[in-house]
Each structure stands twice: as structure tokens, then as C-alpha cells.
Amino acid sequence: MRPQHPRSGRGRWLFTILATCALVLATATTALPQSRAAAAAPARQDCISTPAEYKAAWDARQVRCVSPSLYVTAFSRGDSSLYPAGFWFAWANSGGNLESYLKLRNLYGNRPDKVGIGILSFVGFPGLDTWNYPMDLQVYTLPAGVRAQVPTFGTWQQVLAAQYGTAAFPPAAEQQLARIYAGIGPNQDVVGAFQTVTGCDRTALLQGSDPTAAIGCNRDFLDALAAAGPSPYSTGQSKTCFQNFTTGYKGPRNAAALRAVLYQCQDAGFLNTGAGVGYNTYANPFVCAPADWQTVQQRYTGQEFILTNTTFDALPSHVDIPLDLGTPGNRDYLHSGYC
């Protein structure tokens, strides 16, 4: 993990968010009915430390502790790498999320769509009401020399400045971005912070609109998107995308521009917190209440990491777990709650 720059207020904000996330995860089972909470309590046994052990626990619907040396990424079925080949970094989660997935499997094994969609929601996928792309989990250990980093905005700025220079990715842009996200109130969320930075309308984004001038996105954000070029989800590559921005963007190197290039080149969408924890506006599957009744703090999920995108055959040990996502349009629990 790269050390972060000290920021006035930012350290307190990051501590609060991470502490809140830990509290939500630690108390998740207490929000369930008593019988379900008992079922979700980890047994007293050694923690899972290999992908094969994890797959066995998944198949048996067991709830166990999981070593932080195991990582997991949700990926498109049929791919041969953690993220599509054009991405420089893959997003990942570790033992805490893996434990949560076992709890979901234990609780809702008779409704496998709740397990699959619940995992994607927990990871931070938008658009799940109509999502129809087959997805799997890859559970794995890291190759030698590959390290996981916590993807704060500070981490991104340092990684990108080291590769492309501080003129393209100045610390001041990251500081501005961090201050805006740090300034969100207790009843506001990171989608609102994204709107503050980019101008893109929060409601329109959550309804599936692309970031354009039609939904209020500001000129700096849109010009930076255009300069970066195609996303790695289409025909682009992360490193080319960042290089295009470095040489082709003529506007101010500010928070909006930095947020745009992270959005376009590395899949840091509008739900991204910039603090290394997940978030979603859907109902948290571990809180027995409709999404509208859940607090913003209850919608923070597990710790996030980034690591160099890697093909499966380069992973020392890994297993594939297919997810059953059910039928689009039959996922009311995303809004009404899971229990």
C-alpha cells in the first residue's frame, strides 16, 4: 500500500468511513432475524487459506473465517483475466468480503439469485435491476511480486504521477477531489459528491444515463473524458487512455479532470468512494430494511483493493465460482430489502 499524503480533515474522514464500514460488517448479523444471525455466525475453526478450501465451504454453505491472503474479483463469465485485457489494474476484495459471501450463500442458498445479485451489489455494481451479463467469482492468491493497494484518490494520484508526471496528475487536483468527498454530510453520499465534482446529475446517473452535457456534466469533466479516448471496456487500454489524457487534455488539471480520467480509464465509477471501501445505493443485503430506510452509513460495504490485472493462468492458485443472477426485472429485494 502506498503511504497517503496527510490532509487536513481527510485523515479523520477516511478513519470515519473505514470505521463505519467495519462497524456495518461487524454488526451485520445483528440486523438479521435471530435464527438467521445464529446461522451466519462463523464456526470456531481455522480460517480458510486456499481457494480450494473456499470453494468447498461455498458448496457446503458453510460460514467460516477467511484469510486476508485470499482475494476475490467478480468477472464476466468467459474472460481469461481478472478484468478485461485492456485494463492496467483489476479491482479486488479480500477475506472480509469472502466471509460476507459465505454468509449470503448460507442465508439465501435456496434463492441463489439473491446470493449472486447480493454479491454484485455488495461489490458496488450499478444497474442491477436489469443486469443480464453472466458473472463469476474468481477466488485466488496473488502471484509473487504482485501487491494489492488500497485505491484512495491519493493512491491513484501517486501511481499516475509516477508513470506520467505530476504536471499531468498534480497533487493539487487530488487534494481538491479529496476535500469535496470529505465534505459530504451524514445524509449525503458519494454519488452526490460525484455530482458536485462533475456536475452530472445524481438521479440521472442512478437511472442509467451516460455522463453527458444533457445531464449537466461540466466542461472540464467532459473534455477530459473526450481527451482520454475509449474505455478499456470497449476498444481502449488503461495506459493508452491515461497517456491520451496526459498529452491531449488542454483544460485545467483539476478535480473534475482527475475524476473523469479515473472514471474512463480504470472503472472508478460514480459509486466509487475514493476511500478504499465499497458503496451502493441498493439495499445492503445484511440489513433487514428497505433501501430507503437504510442509512448512508449502512450502505458502505467491504474493503477494496487494486492490483495489476492478471490472467488466470498466472495466478498461483484459483477457483471459479459461477453466480446465479436469476431473471432481470425480478429483483425487488434490491429496493425492498433482502429479509
C-alpha positions as CSV (number, residue, x, y, z in Angstrom):
1,M,0.0,0.0,0.0
2,R,1.4,3.4,-0.9
3,P,1.5,5.9,2.0
4,Q,-1.0,8.7,1.7
5,H,-0.4,12.4,1.9
6,P,-1.6,13.9,5.2
7,R,-4.6,16.1,4.6
8,S,-6.3,18.5,7.0
9,G,-9.6,16.7,7.8
10,R,-9.1,14.0,5.2
11,G,-7.4,11.6,7.6
12,R,-10.3,12.0,10.0
13,W,-12.8,11.4,7.2
14,L,-11.1,8.3,6.0
15,F,-10.9,7.0,9.5
16,T,-14.6,7.6,10.0
17,I,-15.6,5.9,6.7
18,L,-13.4,2.9,7.3
19,A,-14.6,2.6,10.9
20,T,-18.2,2.8,9.8
21,C,-17.6,0.1,7.2
22,A,-16.0,-2.1,9.9
23,L,-19.0,-1.4,12.2
24,V,-21.5,-2.3,9.5
25,L,-19.7,-5.5,8.7
26,A,-19.2,-6.5,12.3
27,T,-22.9,-5.8,13.2
28,A,-24.4,-7.1,10.0
29,T,-25.6,-10.3,11.6
30,T,-27.3,-8.5,14.4
31,A,-29.6,-6.8,11.9
32,L,-30.9,-10.3,10.8
33,P,-33.6,-12.2,12.4
34,Q,-32.2,-14.2,15.4
35,S,-32.3,-17.6,13.7
36,R,-30.5,-16.2,10.7
37,A,-28.0,-14.4,12.8
38,A,-27.1,-17.6,14.5
39,A,-26.7,-19.4,11.2
40,A,-24.4,-16.6,10.0
41,A,-22.1,-16.7,12.9
42,P,-18.7,-18.1,11.9
43,A,-17.9,-21.5,13.4
44,R,-14.8,-21.8,15.7
45,Q,-12.3,-23.3,13.3
46,D,-9.2,-22.5,11.4
47,C,-9.6,-19.8,8.7
48,I,-9.8,-20.8,5.1
49,S,-6.5,-20.1,3.4
50,T,-6.7,-21.6,-0.1
51,P,-9.1,-21.2,-3.0
52,A,-10.0,-24.9,-2.9
53,E,-11.0,-24.7,0.8
54,Y,-13.1,-21.7,0.0
55,K,-14.9,-23.5,-2.9
56,A,-15.6,-26.4,-0.6
57,A,-17.1,-24.1,2.1
58,W,-19.2,-22.4,-0.6
59,D,-20.5,-25.7,-1.9
60,A,-21.4,-26.8,1.6
61,R,-23.0,-23.5,2.5
62,Q,-20.6,-23.1,5.5
63,V,-19.8,-19.9,7.2
64,R,-16.1,-19.7,8.1
65,C,-13.4,-17.0,8.6
66,V,-11.2,-16.4,5.6
67,S,-7.6,-15.4,5.5
68,P,-6.8,-11.9,4.2
69,S,-4.3,-13.6,1.9
70,L,-7.1,-14.7,-0.3
71,Y,-8.6,-12.3,-2.9
72,V,-11.7,-12.3,-5.0
73,T,-12.8,-10.5,-8.1
74,A,-16.2,-10.6,-9.9
75,F,-15.6,-11.0,-13.6
76,S,-17.5,-11.6,-16.8
77,R,-18.0,-15.3,-17.5
78,G,-15.7,-16.4,-20.3
79,D,-12.9,-13.9,-19.6
80,S,-9.4,-15.2,-19.1
81,S,-8.2,-12.4,-16.8
82,L,-9.4,-10.7,-13.7
83,Y,-10.5,-7.7,-15.6
84,P,-10.9,-7.3,-19.4
85,A,-7.5,-7.4,-21.0
86,G,-7.2,-3.7,-21.7
87,F,-7.2,-2.7,-18.0
88,W,-4.0,-1.9,-16.2
89,F,-5.4,-2.7,-12.8
90,A,-8.1,-5.1,-11.6
91,W,-10.4,-4.3,-8.7
92,A,-10.5,-6.9,-5.9
93,N,-11.7,-7.6,-2.4
94,S,-10.2,-9.8,0.3
95,G,-11.1,-12.0,3.2
96,G,-13.8,-9.8,4.7
97,N,-15.8,-9.8,1.5
98,L,-15.2,-13.5,1.1
99,E,-16.7,-14.1,4.6
100,S,-19.7,-12.0,3.7
101,Y,-20.3,-14.0,0.5
102,L,-20.3,-17.2,2.5
103,K,-22.9,-15.7,4.8
104,L,-25.1,-14.8,1.9
105,R,-24.7,-18.3,0.5
106,N,-25.7,-19.7,3.9
107,L,-28.7,-17.5,4.3
108,Y,-30.1,-17.5,0.8
109,G,-28.9,-20.7,-0.8
110,N,-32.5,-21.5,-1.6
111,R,-32.6,-18.2,-3.5
112,P,-29.4,-18.3,-5.5
113,D,-30.3,-15.1,-7.3
114,K,-30.2,-13.2,-4.0
115,V,-26.7,-14.6,-3.4
116,G,-25.4,-13.6,-6.9
117,I,-27.1,-10.2,-7.1
118,G,-26.3,-9.5,-3.4
119,I,-22.6,-10.1,-4.1
120,L,-22.6,-7.8,-7.1
121,S,-24.4,-5.2,-5.1
122,F,-22.0,-5.6,-2.2
123,V,-19.1,-5.1,-4.6
124,G,-20.6,-1.9,-6.0
125,F,-22.3,-2.7,-9.3
126,P,-24.8,-0.2,-10.6
127,G,-27.7,-1.1,-12.9
128,L,-28.6,-4.4,-11.3
129,D,-32.3,-4.2,-11.8
130,T,-31.7,-5.1,-15.5
131,W,-28.3,-6.7,-15.4
132,N,-28.2,-9.7,-17.7
133,Y,-24.5,-10.4,-18.2
134,P,-23.3,-13.7,-16.7
135,M,-20.8,-13.2,-13.9
136,D,-18.5,-15.4,-11.9
137,L,-16.2,-15.0,-8.9
138,Q,-12.5,-15.7,-9.1
139,V,-11.0,-16.6,-5.7
140,Y,-7.2,-16.6,-5.8
141,T,-3.9,-16.0,-4.3
142,L,-1.5,-13.3,-5.6
143,P,1.4,-14.0,-7.8
144,A,4.9,-13.3,-6.4
145,G,5.7,-9.6,-6.8
146,V,2.1,-8.5,-7.1
147,R,0.8,-6.4,-4.3
148,A,-2.7,-5.1,-3.5
149,Q,-3.1,-1.4,-2.9
150,V,-6.0,0.5,-1.3
151,P,-7.4,2.6,-4.0
152,T,-7.8,6.0,-2.3
153,F,-7.7,9.1,-4.5
154,G,-4.2,9.7,-3.1
155,T,-3.0,6.2,-4.2
156,W,-4.2,6.9,-7.7
157,Q,-2.5,10.3,-7.9
158,Q,0.8,8.8,-6.7
159,V,0.6,5.8,-9.2
160,L,-0.3,8.1,-12.1
161,A,2.1,10.8,-11.3
162,A,4.9,8.2,-11.1
163,Q,4.0,6.9,-14.5
164,Y,3.0,10.1,-16.3
165,G,4.4,13.0,-14.3
166,T,3.0,15.5,-11.8
167,A,2.3,18.0,-14.5
168,A,-0.5,15.7,-15.8
169,F,-1.6,14.5,-12.4
170,P,-0.8,17.2,-9.9
171,P,-1.3,16.7,-6.1
172,A,-3.5,19.8,-6.0
173,A,-6.1,18.0,-8.2
174,E,-6.3,15.1,-5.8
175,Q,-6.4,17.4,-2.8
176,Q,-9.3,19.3,-4.3
177,L,-11.1,16.0,-5.0
178,A,-10.5,14.6,-1.5
179,R,-11.8,17.8,0.1
180,I,-15.1,17.6,-1.8
181,Y,-15.6,13.9,-0.9
182,A,-14.6,14.7,2.7
183,G,-17.2,17.4,2.8
184,I,-20.3,15.2,2.3
185,G,-22.8,15.4,5.1
186,P,-24.2,12.5,7.1
187,N,-27.2,12.2,4.8
188,Q,-25.3,12.7,1.6
189,D,-23.4,10.1,-0.3
190,V,-20.6,9.6,-2.8
191,V,-22.9,9.9,-5.8
192,G,-23.7,13.3,-4.6
193,A,-20.0,14.1,-4.2
194,F,-19.5,12.8,-7.8
195,Q,-22.2,15.3,-8.9
196,T,-20.5,18.1,-7.0
197,V,-17.2,17.4,-8.8
198,T,-18.5,16.6,-12.3
199,G,-21.9,18.4,-12.5
200,C,-23.5,15.1,-13.7
201,D,-27.0,14.7,-12.2
202,R,-27.1,12.1,-9.4
203,T,-30.6,10.9,-10.3
204,A,-29.9,10.6,-14.0
205,L,-26.7,8.6,-13.3
206,L,-28.6,6.2,-11.0
207,Q,-31.2,5.7,-13.7
208,G,-28.5,4.6,-16.1
209,S,-27.8,7.8,-18.1
210,D,-24.4,8.2,-19.6
211,P,-22.3,11.2,-18.4
212,T,-23.1,13.9,-21.0
213,A,-23.9,17.6,-21.1
214,A,-27.6,16.6,-21.3
215,I,-27.5,15.5,-17.6
216,G,-25.4,18.5,-16.5
217,C,-21.8,17.2,-16.7
218,N,-19.4,20.1,-16.7
219,R,-17.0,21.1,-19.4
220,D,-13.8,20.1,-17.6
221,F,-15.1,16.6,-16.9
222,L,-16.4,16.1,-20.5
223,D,-13.3,17.4,-22.1
224,A,-11.1,15.1,-20.0
225,L,-13.3,12.2,-21.0
226,A,-13.0,13.0,-24.6
227,A,-9.2,13.5,-24.4
228,A,-8.8,10.1,-22.7
229,G,-10.4,8.3,-25.5
230,P,-12.2,4.9,-25.5
231,S,-12.6,2.9,-22.3
232,P,-10.9,-0.4,-21.8
233,Y,-14.4,-1.8,-21.7
234,S,-14.6,-1.1,-25.5
235,T,-11.5,-0.7,-27.6
236,G,-9.2,1.2,-25.3
237,Q,-6.4,0.3,-22.9
238,S,-5.9,1.9,-19.5
239,K,-2.3,3.0,-20.1
240,T,-3.2,4.5,-23.6
241,C,-6.2,6.2,-22.0
242,F,-4.1,7.8,-19.3
243,Q,-1.4,8.8,-21.9
244,N,-4.1,10.3,-24.2
245,F,-5.3,12.4,-21.3
246,T,-1.7,13.4,-20.4
247,T,-0.9,14.7,-23.8
248,G,-4.3,15.6,-25.2
249,Y,-6.2,17.3,-22.5
250,K,-5.8,21.1,-22.6
251,G,-8.1,22.1,-19.8
252,P,-7.3,22.7,-16.1
253,R,-5.8,19.8,-14.2
254,N,-8.4,19.9,-11.5
255,A,-10.7,17.5,-9.5
256,A,-13.2,17.2,-12.4
257,A,-10.5,16.2,-14.9
258,L,-8.9,13.7,-12.5
259,R,-12.3,12.2,-11.7
260,A,-13.0,11.9,-15.4
261,V,-9.8,10.0,-16.2
262,L,-10.3,7.6,-13.3
263,Y,-13.9,7.0,-14.5
264,Q,-12.9,6.4,-18.1
265,C,-9.6,4.6,-17.8
266,Q,-9.9,2.5,-14.7
267,D,-13.6,1.8,-14.0
268,A,-13.8,4.1,-11.0
269,G,-17.5,4.8,-11.5
270,F,-19.8,7.2,-9.7
271,L,-20.3,4.7,-6.8
272,N,-16.5,4.7,-6.1
273,T,-15.8,6.2,-2.7
274,G,-12.1,7.1,-3.2
275,A,-11.5,5.7,0.3
276,G,-10.9,2.1,-0.4
277,V,-14.4,0.9,0.7
278,G,-17.4,-0.2,-1.3
279,Y,-20.7,1.5,-1.6
280,N,-24.1,1.1,-3.2
281,T,-27.4,2.8,-3.2
282,Y,-29.2,-0.6,-3.2
283,A,-30.3,-2.3,0.0
284,N,-27.4,-3.7,1.9
285,P,-28.2,-7.5,1.9
286,F,-27.2,-7.7,5.6
287,V,-29.6,-5.0,6.9
288,C,-33.2,-6.1,7.1
289,A,-34.8,-2.9,5.8
290,P,-35.7,-1.4,2.5
291,A,-33.0,0.6,0.8
292,D,-34.9,3.9,1.5
293,W,-34.9,3.1,5.2
294,Q,-31.2,2.3,5.4
295,T,-28.8,5.0,6.4
296,V,-26.0,6.1,4.1
297,Q,-23.5,4.5,6.6
298,Q,-25.3,1.2,6.3
299,R,-24.7,1.1,2.6
300,Y,-20.9,1.1,2.9
301,T,-19.6,-2.5,2.4
302,G,-16.2,-4.1,2.3
303,Q,-12.6,-3.1,1.8
304,E,-11.5,-2.6,-1.8
305,F,-8.1,-3.2,-3.4
306,I,-6.5,-2.7,-6.8
307,L,-3.8,-5.0,-8.2
308,T,-2.1,-5.5,-11.6
309,N,-4.5,-7.1,-13.9
310,T,-3.5,-10.7,-14.3
311,T,-4.6,-13.7,-16.4
312,F,-6.0,-16.7,-14.5
313,D,-3.2,-19.0,-15.7
314,A,-0.7,-16.6,-14.0
315,L,-2.4,-17.0,-10.6
316,P,-0.6,-19.4,-8.2
317,S,-3.9,-20.9,-7.1
318,H,-7.5,-20.0,-8.1
319,V,-11.1,-21.3,-8.4
320,D,-14.1,-20.2,-10.4
321,I,-17.5,-19.9,-8.7
322,P,-20.4,-19.2,-11.1
323,L,-23.1,-16.8,-9.9
324,D,-26.8,-17.4,-10.5
325,L,-28.3,-13.9,-11.1
326,G,-31.9,-15.0,-11.8
327,T,-34.1,-13.0,-14.1
328,P,-33.8,-9.3,-14.7
329,G,-36.9,-7.4,-13.6
330,N,-37.4,-9.9,-10.7
331,R,-35.1,-8.3,-8.1
332,D,-37.4,-6.2,-6.0
333,Y,-35.3,-7.0,-2.9
334,L,-32.7,-4.6,-4.3
335,H,-35.1,-1.9,-3.1
336,S,-37.5,-3.6,-0.6
337,G,-34.7,-5.4,1.3
338,Y,-33.5,-9.0,1.4
339,C,-35.3,-10.0,4.6
